[in-house]
Amino acid sequence: MDAAKDRLLRRVTIGVTSTVALLMITADYGTQPHALSAVTRWWDAGKDWFLKPSEKELAELEKLRKNYDSRESPGEEQKDRK
């Protein structure tokens, strides 16, 4: 097999294998423990760690929200002028 076909086959194989692994990890197998329970817990913990903000970030977001809420928006000022 020539080098270009070999590279293509290797990349397709890696892509298909990765897709199947992701589908197996994220599949719903019910509430009973199964062979992939540990991997699924690890995957969910990684998602939570990556996607959920920390306590410090939550406090900063709340501070920004309070600052934003305390200011009047330009639309409200125009309503008062009429």
Backbone hydrogen bonds in HBPLUS format (Angstrom, degrees):
<---DONOR---> <-ACCEPTOR-->    atom                        ^
c    i                          cat <-CA-CA->   ^        H-A-AA   ^      H-
h    n   atom  resd res      DA  || num        DHA   H-A  angle D-A-AA Bond
n    s   type  num  typ     dist DA aas  dist angle  dist       angle   num
A0006-ASP N   A0002-ASP O   3.09 MM   4  6.28 154.9  2.16 150.3 158.1     1
A0007-ARG N   A0003-ALA O   2.97 MM   4  6.17 159.6  2.01 151.2 155.3     2
A0008-LEU N   A0004-ALA O   3.04 MM   4  6.23 161.9  2.07 147.1 152.2     3
A0009-LEU N   A0005-LYS O   2.91 MM   4  6.04 164.1  1.93 149.6 153.9     4
A0010-ARG N   A0006-ASP O   2.95 MM   4  6.11 156.6  2.01 145.5 152.3     5
A0011-ARG N   A0007-ARG O   2.93 MM   4  6.16 161.0  1.97 151.4 156.0     6
A0012-VAL N   A0008-LEU O   2.94 MM   4  6.12 161.9  1.98 153.1 158.1     7
A0013-THR N   A0009-LEU O   2.94 MM   4  6.04 158.6  1.99 145.9 152.1     8
A0014-ILE N   A0010-ARG O   3.00 MM   4  6.22 158.2  2.05 148.0 153.5     9
A0015-GLY N   A0011-ARG O   2.98 MM   4  6.14 159.3  2.03 146.0 151.8    10
A0016-VAL N   A0012-VAL O   2.91 MM   4  6.10 166.7  1.93 154.9 158.1    11
A0017-THR N   A0013-THR O   2.95 MM   4  5.99 163.7  1.98 148.1 153.3    12
A0018-SER N   A0014-ILE O   2.96 MM   4  6.04 159.5  2.00 146.1 151.8    13
A0019-THR N   A0015-GLY O   3.00 MM   4  6.17 158.6  2.05 146.8 152.7    14
A0020-VAL N   A0016-VAL O   2.98 MM   4  6.18 165.3  2.00 153.5 157.0    15
A0021-ALA N   A0017-THR O   2.97 MM   4  6.12 160.0  2.01 148.0 153.9    16
A0022-LEU N   A0018-SER O   2.96 MM   4  6.15 159.9  2.00 148.7 153.9    17
A0023-LEU N   A0019-THR O   2.97 MM   4  6.20 161.0  2.01 150.6 155.8    18
A0024-MET N   A0020-VAL O   2.92 MM   4  6.13 152.2  1.99 148.2 155.8    19
A0025-ILE N   A0021-ALA O   2.98 MM   4  6.19 153.6  2.05 148.9 155.8    20
A0026-THR N   A0022-LEU O   2.99 MM   4  6.13 161.1  2.03 152.6 157.4    21
A0027-ALA N   A0023-LEU O   3.06 MM   4  5.82 117.5  2.47 136.3 147.8    22
A0037-SER N   A0034-HIS O   3.18 MM   3  5.36 167.9  2.19 115.7 116.4    23
A0040-THR N   A0036-LEU O   2.83 MM   4  5.99 158.7  1.88 156.2 162.7    24
A0041-ARG N   A0037-SER O   2.89 MM   4  6.13 159.5  1.94 152.7 157.7    25
A0042-TRP N   A0038-ALA O   2.99 MM   4  6.19 158.9  2.03 146.1 152.0    26
A0043-TRP N   A0039-VAL O   2.87 MM   4  6.09 156.2  1.93 147.5 154.2    27
A0044-ASP N   A0040-THR O   2.91 MM   4  6.14 163.7  1.93 152.0 155.8    28
A0045-ALA N   A0041-ARG O   2.92 MM   4  6.08 157.2  1.97 148.9 155.2    29
A0046-GLY N   A0042-TRP O   2.99 MM   4  6.19 153.6  2.06 145.4 152.6    30
A0047-LYS N   A0043-TRP O   2.98 MM   4  6.28 154.6  2.04 148.7 155.7    31
A0048-ASP N   A0044-ASP O   2.93 MM   4  6.15 163.8  1.95 149.5 153.8    32
A0049-TRP N   A0045-ALA O   2.90 MM   4  6.06 159.9  1.94 147.4 153.1    33
A0050-PHE N   A0046-GLY O   2.97 MM   4  6.07 156.3  2.03 145.3 151.5    34
A0051-LEU N   A0047-LYS O   2.81 MM   4  5.80 164.9  1.84 157.3 161.3    35
A0052-LYS N   A0048-ASP O   3.04 MM   4  5.45 157.2  2.10 136.8 142.5    36
A0058-LEU N   A0054-SER O   2.88 MM   4  6.16 154.7  1.94 150.9 158.4    37
A0059-ALA N   A0055-GLU O   2.98 MM   4  6.20 157.6  2.03 148.1 153.4    38
A0060-GLU N   A0056-LYS O   3.02 MM   4  6.27 155.7  2.08 145.4 152.2    39
A0061-LEU N   A0057-GLU O   2.87 MM   4  6.10 156.4  1.93 148.1 154.6    40
A0062-GLU N   A0058-LEU O   2.91 MM   4  6.13 154.6  1.98 147.0 154.1    41
A0063-LYS N   A0059-ALA O   2.98 MM   4  6.20 153.5  2.05 144.7 151.8    42
A0064-LEU N   A0060-GLU O   2.99 MM   4  6.26 158.3  2.03 147.8 153.3    43
A0065-ARG N   A0061-LEU O   2.87 MM   4  6.10 153.3  1.95 146.0 153.7    44
A0066-LYS N   A0062-GLU O   2.95 MM   4  6.19 156.2  2.01 147.5 153.3    45
A0067-ASN N   A0063-LYS O   3.03 MM   4  6.31 157.3  2.09 147.5 153.7    46
A0068-TYR N   A0064-LEU O   2.93 MM   4  6.14 157.0  1.98 147.4 153.9    47
A0069-ASP N   A0065-ARG O   2.84 MM   4  6.04 159.2  1.89 150.0 155.9    48
A0070-SER N   A0066-LYS O   2.96 MM   4  6.04 142.3  2.10 142.4 151.8    49
A0076-GLU N   A0073-SER O   3.13 MM   3  5.65 134.5  2.35 112.8 122.7    50
A0078-GLN N   A0074-PRO O   3.20 MM   4  6.46 156.1  2.26 150.1 155.3    51
A0079-LYS N   A0075-GLY O   3.26 MM   4  6.48 144.8  2.39 138.7 147.4    52
A0080-ASP N   A0076-GLU O   3.25 MM   4  6.55 150.0  2.35 144.5 151.1    53
